[in-house]
Amino acid sequence: MSQDTRAAVQYEWIDPVGGLGDSVLLASVLQDVWRGTGRLFGMCARQPYSSFFNGHPALVQFGPAPPEVRLINVDYSSIESVGPENSRPF
């Protein structure tokens, strides 16, 4: 995808939290979402997340999120219910 196309595409932003295990879970979920839907995401730049996720096909931008976007909460362990019947990702 070219830079011009990326600039025109609106995508959701992720604010990563947690440790390596959370990063592995997030990478797996993003891979499934990308394969199934083609959705693209931006990720707030935080060390060490930027280097861990570098090259992930679902992530098209790293850096500060635009001020007008709502960040996706990926701290699954702090969410009481994340899906139908309290299902958890993976």
C-alpha angles and dihedrals in degrees: 000000000000124000090248092054092046091052091054094048118088113215138169123260128228125208104203121217136170133038139295094298091054090049092052090049092048093048090052094048091047091050091053093046092048093048093046101041110010090234116162129208142195120221128210108243110248127151127274092014098070094060093041093053097037108131096017107148094223094054116077102166139030123193140067114342117242109263094241098058127094112232119231113239110229096173091110095171091063095052114092095208122010101172146003113318090004092294117171128215109264 
